[in-house]
């Protein structure tokens, strides 16, 4: 018995390329472009175009318009904060986040208290303890400018021991300490310098104070 022809047999086959009159074009795979990945860190995100991170009109423009007001208010807060030491706290690590830095400051604060006040440091009144404020700055690495207010009877030991204790808390880090002088304008200049890279949202959100950390314990 003769086999019946298959449906469509004898017909000329057309490909999608034939439709456009290109009979002999070889089939090629579509080009795949891999978008560059951006690390989800403060350092990386701060470098991204602003509209890519935030709603420009709703969030960014109001901050830019009020930037001077925010910065003046922030610097005024620093100027009013008592302090007799200026410090730069370095971690010397890439891609560290403010939350992680806050944990290290919390540990450092407790170690300092134990060193200066003894094993019963947690029972001491707040007036007997050091007070500080840490302002973030993003340069090559994230670091913090700090203003410390240290009771006069603890200052000599603090100056000697604080850098060592910081390295205990952050082995890769360094703490640079400097006494704030009593010359006219020096205290104000130190505080203005501490807030020199002010960003209306990031700086305020990530500034850390000893009072804030101790309330959370």
C-alpha positions as MATLAB code, in Angstrom:
seq = 'XXXXXXXXXXXXXXXXXXXXXXXXXXXXXXXXXXXXXXXXXXXXXXXXXXXXXXXXXXXXXXXXXXXXXXXXXXXXXXXXXXXXXXXXXXXXXXXXXXXXXXXXXXXXXXXXXXXXXXXXXXXXXXXXXXXXXXXXXXXXXXXXXXXXXXXXXXXXXXXXXXXXXXXXXXXXXXXXXXXXXXXXXXXXXXXXXXXXXXXXXXXXXXXXXXXXXXXXX';
ca = [
       0.000    0.000    0.000;
       1.400    3.346   -0.954;
       1.948    5.671    1.934;
      -0.063    8.849    1.878;
       2.106   11.923    1.814;
       2.603   13.666    5.125;
       0.747   16.901    5.590;
       2.751   19.717    4.094;
       5.186   17.445    2.273;
       6.430   18.802   -0.988;
       5.916   22.345    0.184;
       8.795   24.765    0.420;
       9.780   25.436    4.027;
      10.076   29.025    5.115;
      11.801   30.259    8.194;
      11.240   33.503   10.001;
      14.277   34.846    8.187;
      12.721   33.968    4.810;
       9.827   36.212    5.683;
      12.186   39.183    5.505;
      13.831   37.956    2.312;
      17.068   36.727    3.948;
      17.300   33.109    2.824;
      20.907   32.378    3.672;
      21.386   34.293    6.943;
      22.804   32.076    9.684;
      20.923   31.888   12.920;
      22.744   33.783   15.675;
      22.127   33.872   19.372;
      20.865   37.183   20.734;
      23.506   39.259   22.489;
      23.208   39.181   26.253;
      24.381   42.232   28.121;
      25.140   41.711   31.785;
      24.457   44.824   33.799;
      27.212   45.775   36.243;
      26.370   44.865   39.820;
      26.600   47.644   42.383;
      27.526   46.551   45.914;
      24.821   47.418   48.428;
      27.054   49.467   50.681;
      26.969   53.078   51.776;
      30.110   53.823   49.772;
      28.631   52.420   46.578;
      25.145   53.841   46.973;
      26.427   57.334   47.697;
      28.130   57.299   44.267;
      25.019   56.317   42.310;
      23.021   58.954   40.404;
      20.540   60.515   42.794;
      17.393   59.776   40.711;
      18.377   56.107   40.705;
      18.295   55.909   44.479;
      15.487   58.229   45.457;
      12.469   59.986   44.069;
      14.162   63.214   43.002;
      11.267   65.652   43.145;
       9.575   64.239   46.231;
      12.623   63.482   48.369;
      15.809   65.052   47.074;
      14.758   68.554   46.074;
      13.217   69.424   49.467;
      16.466   68.361   51.155;
      18.575   70.408   48.760;
      16.436   73.494   49.288;
      16.749   73.158   53.045;
      20.352   71.936   53.039;
      21.762   75.154   54.519;
      19.120   75.213   57.260;
      19.784   71.570   58.139;
      23.550   72.061   58.159;
      23.372   75.218   60.280;
      21.149   73.441   62.794;
      23.413   70.402   62.888;
      26.555   72.499   63.392;
      24.808   74.487   66.108;
      24.115   71.213   67.927;
      27.799   70.313   67.682;
      28.831   73.742   68.928;
      26.625   73.373   71.982;
      27.923   69.890   72.810;
      30.520   70.065   75.607;
      33.877   68.557   74.754;
      37.572   68.715   75.535;
      38.928   66.091   73.100;
      38.681   65.748   69.341;
      39.136   62.259   67.876;
      39.115   60.560   64.497;
      37.969   56.943   64.733;
      39.159   54.880   61.767;
      38.198   51.301   60.933;
      40.498   50.989   57.890;
      38.038   48.575   56.310;
      36.159   48.769   53.021;
      32.400   48.427   52.796;
      31.597   48.810   56.491;
      28.082   49.950   57.349;
      27.071   52.524   59.986;
      25.069   49.889   61.878;
      28.183   47.732   62.282;
      30.176   50.802   63.312;
      27.566   51.549   65.966;
      28.101   48.107   67.467;
      31.834   48.774   67.700;
      31.243   52.148   69.330;
      28.952   50.477   71.846;
      31.682   47.993   72.759;
      34.300   50.747   72.880;
      32.116   52.884   75.146;
      31.749   50.061   77.676;
      35.468   49.248   77.594;
      36.359   52.902   78.171;
      33.963   53.085   81.109;
      35.460   49.993   82.724;
      38.987   51.342   82.240;
      38.203   54.749   83.744;
      35.653   53.785   86.425;
      36.498   50.187   87.351;
      34.419   47.021   87.330;
      31.367   48.768   88.802;
      31.253   51.300   86.009;
      27.626   50.520   85.129;
      26.511   51.684   88.581;
      28.165   55.068   88.261;
      26.031   58.159   87.587;
      26.011   59.508   84.064;
      27.837   62.631   85.239;
      30.874   60.480   86.115;
      31.131   59.043   82.611;
      32.575   60.333   79.360;
      30.111   61.817   76.874;
      30.698   61.826   73.142;
      29.208   62.392   69.713;
      30.458   60.676   66.524;
      29.834   62.263   63.107;
      30.290   60.019   60.040;
      32.425   61.042   57.094;
      32.858   59.134   53.856;
      36.326   59.573   52.348;
      38.447   56.645   51.172;
      36.898   54.695   54.047;
      34.016   55.451   56.353;
      35.316   57.039   59.554;
      33.951   59.214   62.345;
      34.889   62.620   63.712;
      34.268   62.620   67.451;
      33.874   65.201   70.197;
      34.568   63.793   73.681;
      33.751   65.380   77.007;
      35.925   63.674   79.637;
      35.826   64.522   83.369;
      39.042   66.290   84.297;
      40.188   63.591   86.730;
      39.968   60.977   83.948;
      41.578   62.922   81.112;
      45.181   61.786   81.527;
      44.249   58.105   81.631;
      41.800   58.535   78.774;
      44.452   60.112   76.550;
      46.837   57.266   77.308;
      44.468   54.299   77.122;
      41.750   55.179   74.583;
      43.791   54.416   71.409;
      44.756   50.995   72.774;
      41.170   50.199   73.777;
      39.947   51.193   70.316;
      42.348   48.697   68.745;
      40.995   46.041   71.119;
      37.490   46.735   69.823;
      38.557   47.246   66.184;
      41.878   45.457   65.508;
      42.256   47.101   62.088;
      41.409   50.557   63.396;
      43.132   53.612   64.782;
      41.945   56.339   67.140;
      43.671   59.703   66.785;
      43.166   61.949   69.809;
      43.811   65.648   70.233;
      43.095   67.957   73.134;
      40.812   70.825   72.121;
      42.654   74.006   73.028;
      41.291   76.975   74.895;
      42.243   79.556   72.293;
      39.321   81.703   71.092;
      37.491   79.992   68.243;
      39.334   76.676   68.487;
      36.378   74.791   69.958;
      34.044   76.165   67.277;
      36.513   75.411   64.482;
      36.837   71.804   65.676;
      33.095   71.292   65.549;
      32.719   72.913   62.125;
      35.475   70.640   60.841;
      33.676   67.603   62.273;
      30.598   68.366   60.161;
      32.391   69.533   57.020;
      30.945   66.816   54.736;
      27.376   67.236   55.936;
      24.644   65.470   53.953;
      21.116   66.410   55.061;
      19.882   62.837   55.383;
      22.872   60.516   55.650;
      24.876   62.518   58.205;
      21.952   63.078   60.550;
      20.686   59.493   60.325;
      24.106   57.973   61.048;
      25.484   60.310   63.703;
      25.940   58.386   66.955;
      25.944   59.686   70.530;
      26.872   58.015   73.788;
      23.505   58.962   75.259;
      21.648   57.249   72.417;
      23.640   54.011   72.685;
      23.259   53.817   76.458;
      19.483   54.259   76.261;
      19.272   51.217   73.983;
      21.133   48.849   76.322;
];
